[in-house]
Amino acid sequence: MLQKWINRLRPYREAIMYLIFGGLTTLVNFIVFLTLRAFSVDLMVTNVIAWICAVLFAYLTNRRWVFVSEAKDGKALLREILSFYGARVFSLLIELGLFQVWAILLAPALSLQEDLTAEAVVKLALQVVVIVLNYIFSKFIVFRRPKQEQAKKDPPGPASSAKTGSVPEKDGF
C-alpha cells in the first residue's frame, strides 16, 4: 500500500521536494535571524546575513535533492551558483517592488497603513509569488538539463514517462 502511494506521488517528486526544502529554507532564515537578533546584531545586517544563509541552504538542497544537478566542473558550478543567486536577487527585487506598490499605492487607498494584519497577508501573498518565481527560475534556468541529456533520460515513444505517467526514480522517491 505504501509503495502504491509512492508510485502515485512520483510524478510530483520535484515539486514536493521543492516545497519541503523551501520550508526548511524558511526555517534556516528564521533561526539565523532570531539568533543574531538575540545577540543585538543590527536589524538590517541580521536580515541580510539570514537571507544569504537561507539562499546558500536552498542552493545546496535544490542542487542535490530537488533538481539533482550533475554539474561537476568549476565553470559549470560557478554558472549554477551565480545564476541561482542572481535569480534569488531578482525575485527579492520583485518582492520588494510589489511591497512598495502595496505600501505607497494600495495601503493608503484602502486605509490600511501600519495595519500589521494586512501587511502579513500581503507578505504571505508575495511569498507565494516568490516561491513560484524561484521554482521557475531554478527549473528552467539554473538547473536546466541539456536537451541531449533529457532525451537520453526520457526517450520518445510509448515507454516514455510523458505517456506512462512514470518518472525515473531519484533518491528513492
QUITAVEN-V102711 format. One record per residue. N is the residue number from 1. RES is the residue in three letters. NEAR is the number of other C-alpha atoms within 12 Angstrom. Layout:
n=N res=RES near=NEAR
n=N res=RES near=NEAR
This chain:
n=1 res=MET near=7
n=2 res=LEU near=9
n=3 res=GLN near=11
n=4 res=LYS near=10
n=5 res=TRP near=13
n=6 res=ILE near=18
n=7 res=ASN near=20
n=8 res=ARG near=17
n=9 res=LEU near=21
n=10 res=ARG near=24
n=11 res=PRO near=23
n=12 res=TYR near=22
n=13 res=ARG near=27
n=14 res=GLU near=31
n=15 res=ALA near=24
n=16 res=ILE near=21
n=17 res=MET near=29
n=18 res=TYR near=31
n=19 res=LEU near=24
n=20 res=ILE near=20
n=21 res=PHE near=29
n=22 res=GLY near=33
n=23 res=GLY near=20
n=24 res=LEU near=22
n=25 res=THR near=29
n=26 res=THR near=25
n=27 res=LEU near=22
n=28 res=VAL near=25
n=29 res=ASN near=27
n=30 res=PHE near=24
n=31 res=ILE near=21
n=32 res=VAL near=27
n=33 res=PHE near=28
n=34 res=LEU near=20
n=35 res=THR near=20
n=36 res=LEU near=21
n=37 res=ARG near=19
n=38 res=ALA near=14
n=39 res=PHE near=12
n=40 res=SER near=13
n=41 res=VAL near=18
n=42 res=ASP near=17
n=43 res=LEU near=18
n=44 res=MET near=14
n=45 res=VAL near=16
n=46 res=THR near=24
n=47 res=ASN near=23
n=48 res=VAL near=21
n=49 res=ILE near=25
n=50 res=ALA near=29
n=51 res=TRP near=27
n=52 res=ILE near=26
n=53 res=CYS near=25
n=54 res=ALA near=30
n=55 res=VAL near=34
n=56 res=LEU near=24
n=57 res=PHE near=28
n=58 res=ALA near=37
n=59 res=TYR near=36
n=60 res=LEU near=27
n=61 res=THR near=26
n=62 res=ASN near=37
n=63 res=ARG near=30
n=64 res=ARG near=22
n=65 res=TRP near=28
n=66 res=VAL near=30
n=67 res=PHE near=34
n=68 res=VAL near=26
n=69 res=SER near=27
n=70 res=GLU near=20
n=71 res=ALA near=21
n=72 res=LYS near=15
n=73 res=ASP near=11
n=74 res=GLY near=11
n=75 res=LYS near=11
n=76 res=ALA near=18
n=77 res=LEU near=20
n=78 res=LEU near=16
n=79 res=ARG near=20
n=80 res=GLU near=32
n=81 res=ILE near=29
n=82 res=LEU near=23
n=83 res=SER near=24
n=84 res=PHE near=35
n=85 res=TYR near=29
n=86 res=GLY near=22
n=87 res=ALA near=31
n=88 res=ARG near=32
n=89 res=VAL near=22
n=90 res=PHE near=19
n=91 res=SER near=28
n=92 res=LEU near=25
n=93 res=LEU near=17
n=94 res=ILE near=21
n=95 res=GLU near=27
n=96 res=LEU near=21
n=97 res=GLY near=17
n=98 res=LEU near=24
n=99 res=PHE near=27
n=100 res=GLN near=19
n=101 res=VAL near=17
n=102 res=TRP near=28
n=103 res=ALA near=24
n=104 res=ILE near=18
n=105 res=LEU near=16
n=106 res=LEU near=18
n=107 res=ALA near=23
n=108 res=PRO near=16
n=109 res=ALA near=12
n=110 res=LEU near=14
n=111 res=SER near=14
n=112 res=LEU near=20
n=113 res=GLN near=17
n=114 res=GLU near=15
n=115 res=ASP near=16
n=116 res=LEU near=13
n=117 res=THR near=13
n=118 res=ALA near=21
n=119 res=GLU near=21
n=120 res=ALA near=16
n=121 res=VAL near=17
n=122 res=VAL near=25
n=123 res=LYS near=21
n=124 res=LEU near=16
n=125 res=ALA near=18
n=126 res=LEU near=26
n=127 res=GLN near=24
n=128 res=VAL near=18
n=129 res=VAL near=21
n=130 res=VAL near=29
n=131 res=ILE near=30
n=132 res=VAL near=22
n=133 res=LEU near=25
n=134 res=ASN near=36
n=135 res=TYR near=33
n=136 res=ILE near=23
n=137 res=PHE near=26
n=138 res=SER near=37
n=139 res=LYS near=26
n=140 res=PHE near=19
n=141 res=ILE near=24
n=142 res=VAL near=33
n=143 res=PHE near=33
n=144 res=ARG near=26
n=145 res=ARG near=23
n=146 res=PRO near=16
n=147 res=LYS near=12
n=148 res=GLN near=11
n=149 res=GLU near=13
n=150 res=GLN near=15
n=151 res=ALA near=15
n=152 res=LYS near=14
n=153 res=LYS near=19
n=154 res=ASP near=22
n=155 res=PRO near=17
n=156 res=PRO near=14
n=157 res=GLY near=11
n=158 res=PRO near=12
n=159 res=ALA near=15
n=160 res=SER near=18
n=161 res=SER near=21
n=162 res=ALA near=17
n=163 res=LYS near=14
n=164 res=THR near=16
n=165 res=GLY near=17
n=166 res=SER near=22
n=167 res=VAL near=24
n=168 res=PRO near=24
n=169 res=GLU near=18
n=170 res=LYS near=20
n=171 res=ASP near=14
n=172 res=GLY near=13
n=173 res=PHE near=24
